[in-house]
């Protein structure tokens, strides 16, 4: 097929569409809705996915976490009951791992104790400030880098000292005009001395990742209670080569300490950045496929509408087809013209659906203060599907047009 013929068919298709503006608009509306529904959801999911992945990647290199609860859970309340029945992970369990895990580079223990408003003698923080209790091993395991002052020391843990290390965002909001080192801040009615400030980490899901403070885990356990809290153990392997062996070593230590019988599943969860991201991707993949399936129904309905309109168009243009055949147009030329019209109709709706879908999906990014994304793969796939729909549902009307009898067509009024 020559380029000139394709170009001529395209121009004739555009002319046919513009000559019946309302009918064309109503027909491509179905395609627009189908493509829009796919692209808007995929764009929004991509926005959330990128930011959740960055938030889940808070652990340092070659680090995994062990806790009573799963890192990400997408099941119902019934499945969550087994996690409630598990024994808590205690400070003693964490110390045992720290003492016996010979393959580990660092072992940290942490717990979130409180959330609320923090005050200094200058300012007050936002109400959602987090207070974590940690051991010294949490700093390398969570990739916390001290920008000013020092990290927590073993002596702070041994004496359960009232000291804290501030996240960069919290330090800036409480002490906007100077260094917080040596100053006092009040959490939940208790004063703590600031001994360090961490490097800035940025935002995730529209929230401030640096709006937190870290106190010695022992201080938090003494103040907020030990018996009903399950802690998180963070383990950093020496390098990637021994990562899996380190995981198995820690699993063995905890299974023995928690008296898990051989053959039974662990009564704790082990997860890393990669495993959390994989779980999230698997969940969103199911949603993506579901949306794609529902949107495909809309596209099929739009395709049937296109076939109907094209059949009407063939009837209306019977005389035009007869004239074209009389002056030498072949069946192939007529087929090309009508299939091109169906494809153009689909693609115009598809392009509009992609544009509106990307804008609609990125409204999520705007509302949550996230960077916008362009799901180029889904946009290309959406337009490719439009072409397929146009070809499939335009073929029969095109075949019917190409096989009209030229003599009868010329007589048609």
NUZABA-695376 format. One record per residue (C-alpha): residue in three letters; x, y, z. Coordinates in pm, 1 decimal, decimal comma, m for minus. Layout:
REM NUZABA-695376
{res ALA	xx X	yy Y	zz Z}
...
***
This chain:
REM NUZABA-695376
{res UNK	xx 0,0	yy 0,0	zz 0,0}
{res UNK	xx 146,4	yy 333,1	zz m108,4}
{res UNK	xx 204,6	yy 626,0	zz 126,9}
{res UNK	xx 1,4	yy 851,3	zz m102,7}
{res UNK	xx m296,2	yy 615,8	zz m77,0}
{res UNK	xx m276,4	yy 609,9	zz 304,3}
{res UNK	xx m249,4	yy 988,6	zz 313,7}
{res UNK	xx m549,0	yy 1025,7	zz 80,8}
{res UNK	xx m754,1	yy 779,6	zz 290,3}
{res UNK	xx m662,0	yy 970,6	zz 608,5}
{res UNK	xx m768,9	yy 1305,4	zz 459,6}
{res UNK	xx m1095,5	yy 1157,0	zz 335,2}
{res UNK	xx m1154,9	yy 1002,7	zz 679,7}
{res UNK	xx m1102,3	yy 1339,3	zz 850,8}
{res UNK	xx m1334,6	yy 1504,5	zz 598,9}
{res UNK	xx m1606,2	yy 1244,4	zz 668,6}
{res UNK	xx m1572,4	yy 1295,5	zz 1044,9}
{res UNK	xx m1588,2	yy 1674,0	zz 1028,1}
{res UNK	xx m1889,6	yy 1665,9	zz 798,8}
{res UNK	xx m2088,8	yy 1483,7	zz 1070,2}
{res UNK	xx m1957,1	yy 1654,9	zz 1383,7}
{res UNK	xx m2229,8	yy 1560,4	zz 1631,5}
{res UNK	xx m2246,9	yy 1196,9	zz 1521,2}
{res UNK	xx m1867,0	yy 1166,7	zz 1530,4}
{res UNK	xx m1850,2	yy 1332,5	zz 1873,8}
{res UNK	xx m2109,1	yy 1098,1	zz 2023,6}
{res UNK	xx m1933,6	yy 796,3	zz 1871,7}
{res UNK	xx m1583,7	yy 882,9	zz 1993,6}
{res UNK	xx m1723,3	yy 963,5	zz 2340,4}
{res UNK	xx m1739,5	yy 591,6	zz 2416,7}
{res UNK	xx m1374,0	yy 547,3	zz 2318,2}
{res UNK	xx m1279,4	yy 856,0	zz 2519,7}
{res UNK	xx m1449,0	yy 720,4	zz 2834,8}
{res UNK	xx m1285,5	yy 378,5	zz 2799,5}
{res UNK	xx m933,9	yy 515,0	zz 2747,3}
{res UNK	xx m982,0	yy 787,6	zz 3010,7}
{res UNK	xx m1083,8	yy 533,6	zz 3274,9}
{res UNK	xx m769,4	yy 329,5	zz 3208,7}
{res UNK	xx m525,3	yy 620,7	zz 3195,5}
{res UNK	xx m664,3	yy 816,5	zz 3492,1}
{res UNK	xx m638,7	yy 513,9	zz 3721,9}
{res UNK	xx m296,6	yy 407,6	zz 3591,0}
{res UNK	xx m160,4	yy 760,8	zz 3629,5}
{res UNK	xx m293,6	yy 793,6	zz 3983,8}
{res UNK	xx m157,2	yy 448,0	zz 4071,7}
{res UNK	xx 182,4	yy 537,3	zz 3925,7}
{res UNK	xx 192,2	yy 857,9	zz 4134,7}
{res UNK	xx 110,0	yy 665,9	zz 4452,9}
{res UNK	xx 339,9	yy 379,0	zz 4360,5}
{res UNK	xx 646,5	yy 599,2	zz 4312,8}
{res UNK	xx 594,8	yy 776,1	zz 4642,1}
{res UNK	xx 504,3	yy 467,6	zz 4843,0}
{res UNK	xx 812,5	yy 293,2	zz 4703,2}
{res UNK	xx 1029,1	yy 585,2	zz 4815,1}
{res UNK	xx 866,7	yy 572,3	zz 5159,9}
{res UNK	xx 903,8	yy 194,4	zz 5188,0}
{res UNK	xx 1271,1	yy 233,3	zz 5095,4}
{res UNK	xx 1354,0	yy 397,8	zz 5428,6}
{res UNK	xx 1572,0	yy 106,1	zz 5540,3}
{res UNK	xx 1945,1	yy 124,6	zz 5473,5}
{res UNK	xx 2138,7	yy m95,4	zz 5232,1}
{res UNK	xx 2122,3	yy m473,0	zz 5297,5}
{res UNK	xx 1877,7	yy m416,6	zz 5584,9}
{res UNK	xx 1568,1	yy m612,9	zz 5683,8}
{res UNK	xx 1315,0	yy m572,2	zz 5962,3}
{res UNK	xx 1156,5	yy m828,0	zz 6194,4}
{res UNK	xx 828,5	yy m756,1	zz 6367,8}
{res UNK	xx 506,6	yy m913,0	zz 6490,5}
{res UNK	xx 294,2	yy m751,7	zz 6217,8}
{res UNK	xx 337,2	yy m771,7	zz 5839,1}
{res UNK	xx 497,2	yy m468,4	zz 5676,3}
{res UNK	xx 213,7	yy m439,0	zz 5421,4}
{res UNK	xx m121,5	yy m616,7	zz 5462,3}
{res UNK	xx m401,0	yy m623,0	zz 5201,4}
{res UNK	xx m620,4	yy m895,7	zz 5351,5}
{res UNK	xx m937,1	yy m868,9	zz 5557,7}
{res UNK	xx m983,5	yy m859,1	zz 5936,8}
{res UNK	xx m1015,9	yy m1238,4	zz 5959,6}
{res UNK	xx m662,6	yy m1291,5	zz 5830,9}
{res UNK	xx m529,3	yy m1031,5	zz 6072,6}
{res UNK	xx m640,1	yy m1234,1	zz 6376,6}
{res UNK	xx m340,5	yy m1466,8	zz 6355,4}
{res UNK	xx m107,6	yy m1168,2	zz 6389,6}
{res UNK	xx m292,2	yy m1054,2	zz 6704,5}
{res UNK	xx m242,8	yy m1397,9	zz 6860,9}
{res UNK	xx 133,8	yy m1387,5	zz 6820,9}
{res UNK	xx 361,5	yy m1316,5	zz 7116,7}
{res UNK	xx 517,7	yy m971,1	zz 7123,0}
{res UNK	xx 876,3	yy m918,9	zz 7013,2}
{res UNK	xx 1050,5	yy m793,7	zz 7326,7}
{res UNK	xx 1363,6	yy m597,7	zz 7407,0}
{res UNK	xx 1519,9	yy m927,4	zz 7520,8}
{res UNK	xx 1457,6	yy m1079,2	zz 7176,0}
{res UNK	xx 1631,5	yy m781,5	zz 7014,5}
{res UNK	xx 1931,3	yy m806,7	zz 7249,2}
{res UNK	xx 1956,3	yy m1179,0	zz 7177,2}
{res UNK	xx 1973,1	yy m1112,0	zz 6801,9}
{res UNK	xx 2232,8	yy m838,0	zz 6858,5}
{res UNK	xx 2447,2	yy m1075,9	zz 7065,7}
{res UNK	xx 2418,3	yy m1391,2	zz 6850,8}
{res UNK	xx 2376,7	yy m1273,4	zz 6489,1}
{res UNK	xx 2743,4	yy m1299,0	zz 6387,6}
{res UNK	xx 2672,3	yy m1218,0	zz 6021,6}
{res UNK	xx 2501,3	yy m887,5	zz 6102,8}
{res UNK	xx 2686,2	yy m559,1	zz 6070,1}
{res UNK	xx 2434,0	yy m365,5	zz 6280,9}
{res UNK	xx 2127,6	yy m460,7	zz 6484,8}
{res UNK	xx 1880,6	yy m198,3	zz 6602,4}
{res UNK	xx 1556,5	yy m212,4	zz 6801,3}
{res UNK	xx 1284,6	yy 50,4	zz 6768,6}
{res UNK	xx 926,9	yy 139,7	zz 6856,4}
{res UNK	xx 695,1	yy 433,7	zz 6788,3}
{res UNK	xx 577,6	yy 560,4	zz 7127,3}
{res UNK	xx 378,1	yy 878,1	zz 7075,1}
{res UNK	xx 241,2	yy 1127,0	zz 6823,1}
{res UNK	xx 140,7	yy 1483,5	zz 6897,7}
{res UNK	xx 251,2	yy 1843,9	zz 6931,4}
{res UNK	xx 608,0	yy 1918,2	zz 7038,0}
{res UNK	xx 719,7	yy 2252,9	zz 7181,1}
{res UNK	xx 1042,4	yy 2441,9	zz 7234,4}
{res UNK	xx 1087,3	yy 2779,9	zz 7402,1}
{res UNK	xx 1047,8	yy 2937,4	zz 7057,0}
{res UNK	xx 786,3	yy 2746,3	zz 6857,8}
{res UNK	xx 542,2	yy 2455,2	zz 6848,3}
{res UNK	xx 537,5	yy 2174,2	zz 6591,7}
{res UNK	xx 251,3	yy 2035,3	zz 6385,3}
{res UNK	xx 24,1	yy 1795,2	zz 6580,6}
{res UNK	xx 139,3	yy 1476,4	zz 6399,5}
{res UNK	xx 502,1	yy 1474,7	zz 6517,7}
{res UNK	xx 628,2	yy 1119,9	zz 6580,3}
{res UNK	xx 837,7	yy 1012,6	zz 6878,9}
{res UNK	xx 1048,5	yy 698,6	zz 6820,7}
{res UNK	xx 1249,3	yy 500,3	zz 7070,2}
{res UNK	xx 1560,9	yy 345,0	zz 6918,6}
{res UNK	xx 1890,8	yy 180,8	zz 6996,9}
{res UNK	xx 2221,4	yy 290,9	zz 6846,0}
{res UNK	xx 2205,4	yy 25,7	zz 6571,4}
{res UNK	xx 1894,1	yy 188,6	zz 6420,6}
{res UNK	xx 2091,4	yy 484,3	zz 6285,5}
{res UNK	xx 2289,6	yy 290,4	zz 6020,3}
{res UNK	xx 2005,5	yy 40,8	zz 5967,5}
{res UNK	xx 1757,9	yy 319,4	zz 5881,2}
{res UNK	xx 2018,7	yy 525,6	zz 5699,5}
{res UNK	xx 1985,3	yy 810,3	zz 5950,0}
{res UNK	xx 2282,3	yy 1041,0	zz 5899,8}
{res UNK	xx 2364,8	yy 1295,0	zz 6171,5}
{res UNK	xx 2411,0	yy 1642,7	zz 6023,2}
{res UNK	xx 2479,4	yy 1824,9	zz 6351,3}
{res UNK	xx 2573,4	yy 1702,7	zz 6698,0}
{res UNK	xx 2577,1	yy 1327,4	zz 6765,7}
{res UNK	xx 2365,0	yy 1014,0	zz 6746,5}
{res UNK	xx 2241,4	yy 824,1	zz 7051,1}
{res UNK	xx 2510,7	yy 644,1	zz 7254,0}
{res UNK	xx 2505,8	yy 317,2	zz 7445,1}
{res UNK	xx 2544,3	yy 523,1	zz 7762,9}
{res UNK	xx 2217,2	yy 702,6	zz 7678,9}
{res UNK	xx 2043,4	yy 363,9	zz 7659,7}
{res UNK	xx 2207,3	yy 228,0	zz 7975,9}
{res UNK	xx 2099,3	yy 530,8	zz 8180,4}
{res UNK	xx 1763,4	yy 579,8	zz 7999,8}
{res UNK	xx 1868,3	yy 943,1	zz 7949,8}
{res UNK	xx 1623,2	yy 1219,9	zz 7860,9}
{res UNK	xx 1799,7	yy 1309,2	zz 7536,7}
{res UNK	xx 1675,7	yy 1317,0	zz 7177,1}
{res UNK	xx 1788,2	yy 1347,5	zz 6815,8}
{res UNK	xx 1561,1	yy 1558,2	zz 6594,5}
{res UNK	xx 1463,4	yy 1507,8	zz 6231,7}
{res UNK	xx 1566,9	yy 1802,2	zz 6011,2}
{res UNK	xx 1210,7	yy 1924,5	zz 5956,8}
{res UNK	xx 1124,4	yy 1920,0	zz 6326,9}
{res UNK	xx 1451,2	yy 2095,9	zz 6417,6}
{res UNK	xx 1377,2	yy 2371,0	zz 6163,4}
{res UNK	xx 1020,7	yy 2426,0	zz 6285,5}
{res UNK	xx 1111,6	yy 2432,0	zz 6657,7}
{res UNK	xx 1433,8	yy 2633,6	zz 6619,8}
{res UNK	xx 1394,3	yy 2849,5	zz 6307,0}
{res UNK	xx 1675,6	yy 3092,5	zz 6388,3}
{res UNK	xx 1955,8	yy 2885,9	zz 6539,1}
{res UNK	xx 2102,0	yy 2549,3	zz 6635,4}
{res UNK	xx 1886,1	yy 2328,6	zz 6859,5}
{res UNK	xx 2188,5	yy 2154,9	zz 7018,1}
{res UNK	xx 2176,2	yy 2179,6	zz 7395,8}
{res UNK	xx 1820,0	yy 2316,1	zz 7388,6}
{res UNK	xx 1521,7	yy 2150,7	zz 7557,1}
{res UNK	xx 1208,2	yy 2026,1	zz 7379,1}
{res UNK	xx 889,4	yy 1896,7	zz 7538,4}
{res UNK	xx 723,2	yy 1573,9	zz 7423,9}
{res UNK	xx 402,3	yy 1468,4	zz 7597,4}
{res UNK	xx 485,4	yy 1683,3	zz 7901,3}
{res UNK	xx 846,1	yy 1557,6	zz 7936,1}
{res UNK	xx 1155,2	yy 1767,5	zz 7859,7}
{res UNK	xx 1440,8	yy 1619,7	zz 7654,3}
{res UNK	xx 1780,6	yy 1768,1	zz 7572,1}
{res UNK	xx 1864,4	yy 1786,4	zz 7200,4}
{res UNK	xx 2197,4	yy 1617,2	zz 7125,3}
{res UNK	xx 2177,1	yy 1583,5	zz 6745,8}
{res UNK	xx 1996,6	yy 1671,1	zz 6421,9}
{res UNK	xx 1958,6	yy 1435,5	zz 6125,5}
{res UNK	xx 2007,7	yy 1515,2	zz 5757,5}
{res UNK	xx 1698,3	yy 1612,5	zz 5559,6}
{res UNK	xx 1514,6	yy 1325,5	zz 5388,3}
{res UNK	xx 1221,2	yy 1502,9	zz 5219,6}
{res UNK	xx 851,6	yy 1418,1	zz 5186,3}
{res UNK	xx 643,4	yy 1110,9	zz 5108,1}
{res UNK	xx 267,2	yy 1086,6	zz 5040,3}
{res UNK	xx 241,3	yy 1458,3	zz 5104,1}
{res UNK	xx 380,2	yy 1421,2	zz 5458,7}
{res UNK	xx 705,7	yy 1532,5	zz 5611,3}
{res UNK	xx 955,2	yy 1244,5	zz 5659,0}
{res UNK	xx 1173,4	yy 1465,5	zz 5881,1}
{res UNK	xx 900,8	yy 1551,8	zz 6131,9}
{res UNK	xx 1008,4	yy 1312,9	zz 6409,3}
{res UNK	xx 1240,9	yy 1275,0	zz 6705,2}
{res UNK	xx 1437,2	yy 978,6	zz 6839,4}
{res UNK	xx 1489,6	yy 903,5	zz 7208,4}
{res UNK	xx 1669,2	yy 608,5	zz 7374,4}
{res UNK	xx 1447,3	yy 300,5	zz 7350,4}
{res UNK	xx 1494,3	yy 233,2	zz 7722,4}
{res UNK	xx 1363,9	yy 581,3	zz 7808,5}
{res UNK	xx 1053,4	yy 518,4	zz 7600,8}
{res UNK	xx 991,1	yy 172,3	zz 7747,3}
{res UNK	xx 1026,0	yy 305,6	zz 8102,7}
{res UNK	xx 789,7	yy 592,5	zz 8032,6}
{res UNK	xx 526,0	yy 428,3	zz 7811,1}
{res UNK	xx 536,8	yy 67,7	zz 7931,1}
{res UNK	xx 700,2	yy m257,2	zz 7820,5}
{res UNK	xx 445,5	yy m533,4	zz 7863,1}
{res UNK	xx 199,6	yy m471,2	zz 7578,5}
{res UNK	xx 438,1	yy m329,9	zz 7317,2}
{res UNK	xx 584,1	yy m538,5	zz 7035,8}
{res UNK	xx 913,9	yy m397,9	zz 6907,9}
{res UNK	xx 1074,3	yy m398,0	zz 6563,8}
{res UNK	xx 1422,5	yy m543,8	zz 6514,3}
{res UNK	xx 1630,0	yy m393,0	zz 6231,2}
{res UNK	xx 1921,5	yy m599,5	zz 6100,8}
{res UNK	xx 2184,3	yy m479,9	zz 5855,0}
{res UNK	xx 2387,3	yy m754,8	zz 5686,5}
{res UNK	xx 2760,6	yy m705,0	zz 5623,5}
{res UNK	xx 2708,6	yy m707,2	zz 5245,8}
{res UNK	xx 2475,5	yy m839,1	zz 4978,1}
{res UNK	xx 2664,6	yy m1168,2	zz 4953,1}
{res UNK	xx 2568,6	yy m1273,2	zz 5308,2}
{res UNK	xx 2226,2	yy m1103,8	zz 5314,0}
{res UNK	xx 2019,7	yy m1422,6	zz 5273,1}
{res UNK	xx 2239,5	yy m1611,4	zz 5520,4}
{res UNK	xx 2193,1	yy m1327,4	zz 5771,6}
{res UNK	xx 1814,9	yy m1349,3	zz 5731,1}
{res UNK	xx 1822,2	yy m1723,6	zz 5794,4}
{res UNK	xx 2053,0	yy m1682,6	zz 6094,3}
{res UNK	xx 1821,3	yy m1426,0	zz 6253,9}
{res UNK	xx 1516,8	yy m1643,5	zz 6179,0}
{res UNK	xx 1684,8	yy m1935,6	zz 6352,4}
{res UNK	xx 1773,6	yy m1727,3	zz 6659,2}
{res UNK	xx 1418,5	yy m1595,3	zz 6695,8}
{res UNK	xx 1247,4	yy m1929,1	zz 6627,6}
{res UNK	xx 1455,9	yy m2086,2	zz 6904,3}
{res UNK	xx 1396,3	yy m1796,2	zz 7144,6}
{res UNK	xx 1021,9	yy m1792,9	zz 7076,4}
{res UNK	xx 999,6	yy m2176,1	zz 7088,4}
{res UNK	xx 852,0	yy m2221,0	zz 6739,4}
{res UNK	xx 825,5	yy m2593,9	zz 6668,8}
{res UNK	xx 1007,5	yy m2736,9	zz 6364,0}
{res UNK	xx 785,0	yy m2743,9	zz 6056,1}
{res UNK	xx 556,9	yy m2465,6	zz 6178,4}
{res UNK	xx 557,4	yy m2122,5	zz 6014,5}
{res UNK	xx 735,5	yy m1828,2	zz 6176,2}
{res UNK	xx 538,1	yy m1634,5	zz 6438,4}
{res UNK	xx 698,0	yy m1311,6	zz 6318,2}
{res UNK	xx 741,2	yy m1129,1	zz 5986,6}
{res UNK	xx 1069,0	yy m1063,4	zz 5803,6}
{res UNK	xx 1061,3	yy m796,3	zz 5534,7}
{res UNK	xx 1292,6	yy m563,5	zz 5344,8}
{res UNK	xx 1255,4	yy m269,7	zz 5106,7}
{res UNK	xx 1236,9	yy m506,1	zz 4808,9}
{res UNK	xx 981,3	yy m742,9	zz 4964,2}
{res UNK	xx 752,5	yy m454,7	zz 5069,0}
{res UNK	xx 771,5	yy m296,8	zz 4724,1}
{res UNK	xx 705,5	yy m636,5	zz 4562,0}
{res UNK	xx 395,4	yy m686,6	zz 4781,5}
{res UNK	xx 266,1	yy m340,6	zz 4693,9}
{res UNK	xx 333,2	yy m397,9	zz 4322,8}
{res UNK	xx 146,6	yy m730,5	zz 4332,4}
{res UNK	xx m152,6	yy m562,9	zz 4497,1}
{res UNK	xx m160,8	yy m272,0	zz 4252,9}
{res UNK	xx m113,3	yy m512,7	zz 3961,4}
{res UNK	xx m443,0	yy m681,9	zz 4050,4}
{res UNK	xx m614,0	yy m342,7	zz 4064,1}
{res UNK	xx m459,9	yy m240,2	zz 3730,6}
{res UNK	xx m577,3	yy m558,1	zz 3560,1}
{res UNK	xx m925,5	yy m515,2	zz 3708,5}
{res UNK	xx m951,8	yy m157,8	zz 3580,3}
{res UNK	xx m819,6	yy m263,1	zz 3239,7}
{res UNK	xx m1083,7	yy m539,6	zz 3219,4}
{res UNK	xx m1369,9	yy m302,6	zz 3310,1}
{res UNK	xx m1242,3	yy m37,2	zz 3068,6}
{res UNK	xx m1217,8	yy m298,4	zz 2792,9}
{res UNK	xx m1594,3	yy m350,1	zz 2822,1}
{res UNK	xx m1640,7	yy 24,0	zz 2758,4}
{res UNK	xx m1409,4	yy 3,1	zz 2456,6}
{res UNK	xx m1596,0	yy m298,5	zz 2315,9}
{res UNK	xx m1924,7	yy m109,6	zz 2357,0}
{res UNK	xx m1764,6	yy 189,2	zz 2181,5}
{res UNK	xx m1643,7	yy m42,3	zz 1903,5}
{res UNK	xx m1996,1	yy m172,6	zz 1847,3}
{res UNK	xx m2114,6	yy 187,1	zz 1828,3}
{res UNK	xx m1844,4	yy 262,5	zz 1571,8}
{res UNK	xx m1949,4	yy m38,2	zz 1363,0}
{res UNK	xx m2309,5	yy 80,3	zz 1372,3}
{res UNK	xx m2217,2	yy 434,6	zz 1266,5}
{res UNK	xx m1989,0	yy 305,9	zz 990,5}
{res UNK	xx m2269,5	yy 85,1	zz 852,4}
{res UNK	xx m2496,9	yy 389,7	zz 846,2}
{res UNK	xx m2217,0	yy 583,1	zz 674,4}
{res UNK	xx m2180,0	yy 312,1	zz 408,8}
{res UNK	xx m2554,6	yy 331,5	zz 333,9}
{res UNK	xx m2547,8	yy 711,7	zz 316,4}
{res UNK	xx m2245,2	yy 715,2	zz 86,1}
{res UNK	xx m2348,0	yy 434,0	zz m149,4}
{res UNK	xx m2353,6	yy 669,8	zz m448,8}
{res UNK	xx m2010,7	yy 814,1	zz m355,7}
{res UNK	xx m1871,2	yy 460,4	zz m340,3}
{res UNK	xx m2022,3	yy 383,6	zz m682,9}
{res UNK	xx m1862,3	yy 694,3	zz m837,0}
{res UNK	xx m1521,4	yy 605,6	zz m688,2}
{res UNK	xx m1549,0	yy 250,1	zz m825,0}
{res UNK	xx m1657,4	yy 385,8	zz m1166,1}
{res UNK	xx m1348,0	yy 608,1	zz m1195,5}
{res UNK	xx m1113,7	yy 320,0	zz m1114,6}
{res UNK	xx m1100,1	yy 278,0	zz m738,1}
{res UNK	xx m1034,1	yy m82,9	zz m638,5}
{res UNK	xx m1200,1	yy m277,4	zz m358,4}
{res UNK	xx m874,8	yy m240,1	zz m162,8}
{res UNK	xx m899,6	yy 140,6	zz m186,1}
{res UNK	xx m1256,6	yy 141,6	zz m53,6}
{res UNK	xx m1159,1	yy m97,8	zz 230,2}
{res UNK	xx m865,6	yy 123,3	zz 323,3}
{res UNK	xx m1081,0	yy 436,8	zz 327,8}
{res UNK	xx m1346,6	yy 299,1	zz 562,8}
{res UNK	xx m1105,6	yy 117,2	zz 795,1}
{res UNK	xx m903,5	yy 439,1	zz 814,5}
{res UNK	xx m1218,9	yy 628,5	zz 912,8}
{res UNK	xx m1287,8	yy 383,3	zz 1195,3}
{res UNK	xx m925,8	yy 396,4	zz 1317,5}
{res UNK	xx m915,7	yy 779,6	zz 1303,1}
{res UNK	xx m1244,4	yy 795,4	zz 1494,6}
{res UNK	xx m1098,8	yy 567,9	zz 1764,0}
{res UNK	xx m763,2	yy 746,4	zz 1777,6}
{res UNK	xx m918,5	yy 1092,3	zz 1815,0}
{res UNK	xx m1119,5	yy 962,4	zz 2110,6}
{res UNK	xx m813,2	yy 778,1	zz 2239,6}
{res UNK	xx m585,7	yy 1084,4	zz 2229,4}
{res UNK	xx m847,4	yy 1292,7	zz 2411,0}
{res UNK	xx m892,1	yy 1014,1	zz 2667,0}
{res UNK	xx m514,7	yy 993,3	zz 2725,8}
{res UNK	xx m480,7	yy 1369,9	zz 2773,1}
{res UNK	xx m776,4	yy 1393,4	zz 3011,7}
{res UNK	xx m665,1	yy 1075,3	zz 3193,2}
{res UNK	xx m312,0	yy 1204,3	zz 3253,4}
{res UNK	xx m448,1	yy 1538,2	zz 3376,4}
{res UNK	xx m704,6	yy 1366,0	zz 3598,6}
{res UNK	xx m455,3	yy 1116,4	zz 3739,1}
{res UNK	xx m201,1	yy 1387,6	zz 3814,9}
{res UNK	xx m466,7	yy 1572,2	zz 4014,8}
{res UNK	xx m372,9	yy 1311,9	zz 4279,5}
{res UNK	xx m14,0	yy 1431,0	zz 4260,3}
{res UNK	xx m126,6	yy 1793,2	zz 4294,1}
{res UNK	xx m354,1	yy 1726,4	zz 4592,2}
{res UNK	xx m92,3	yy 1516,8	zz 4774,7}
{res UNK	xx 193,6	yy 1749,9	zz 4672,9}
{res UNK	xx 377,0	yy 1482,4	zz 4476,7}
{res UNK	xx 571,5	yy 1508,2	zz 4150,2}
{res UNK	xx 349,9	yy 1440,6	zz 3843,1}
{res UNK	xx 407,3	yy 1135,0	zz 3624,7}
{res UNK	xx 339,4	yy 1041,1	zz 3262,7}
{res UNK	xx 254,0	yy 669,1	zz 3222,8}
{res UNK	xx 395,1	yy 653,3	zz 2869,6}
{res UNK	xx 363,4	yy 274,4	zz 2850,4}
{res UNK	xx m8,4	yy 279,6	zz 2931,3}
{res UNK	xx m67,1	yy 579,0	zz 2700,5}
{res UNK	xx 92,0	yy 390,9	zz 2407,9}
{res UNK	xx m99,0	yy 74,3	zz 2500,4}
{res UNK	xx m426,9	yy 269,5	zz 2516,2}
{res UNK	xx m374,3	yy 417,6	zz 2168,7}
{res UNK	xx m270,8	yy 77,1	zz 2031,1}
{res UNK	xx m591,9	yy m74,3	zz 2169,5}
{res UNK	xx m786,8	yy 207,3	zz 1998,9}
{res UNK	xx m628,5	yy 115,3	zz 1665,7}
{res UNK	xx m715,3	yy m252,0	zz 1716,9}
{res UNK	xx m1076,3	yy m162,5	zz 1807,3}
{res UNK	xx m1098,9	yy 57,7	zz 1495,3}
{res UNK	xx m962,8	yy m215,3	zz 1267,1}
{res UNK	xx m1177,3	yy m493,8	zz 1416,5}
{res UNK	xx m1506,0	yy m303,8	zz 1422,2}
{res UNK	xx m1437,8	yy m113,3	zz 1099,6}
{res UNK	xx m1353,8	yy m418,5	zz 889,4}
{res UNK	xx m1709,4	yy m544,7	zz 832,2}
{res UNK	xx m1851,3	yy m204,6	zz 724,7}
{res UNK	xx m1543,5	yy m155,5	zz 504,2}
{res UNK	xx m1591,0	yy m502,5	zz 350,8}
{res UNK	xx m1958,0	yy m426,5	zz 287,4}
{res UNK	xx m1867,7	yy m94,3	zz 121,8}
{res UNK	xx m1598,3	yy m251,7	zz m95,3}
{res UNK	xx m1834,5	yy m521,4	zz m221,3}
{res UNK	xx m2120,1	yy m296,4	zz m325,5}
{res UNK	xx m2215,9	yy m338,0	zz m691,0}
{res UNK	xx m2083,0	yy m27,4	zz m875,8}
{res UNK	xx m2382,9	yy m10,4	zz m1115,7}
{res UNK	xx m2639,1	yy m43,1	zz m836,7}
{res UNK	xx m2444,2	yy 211,6	zz m630,7}
{res UNK	xx m2461,2	yy 470,0	zz m909,6}
{res UNK	xx m2838,7	yy 422,1	zz m930,9}
{res UNK	xx m2879,5	yy 463,2	zz m552,5}
{res UNK	xx m3060,4	yy 778,6	zz m436,7}
***
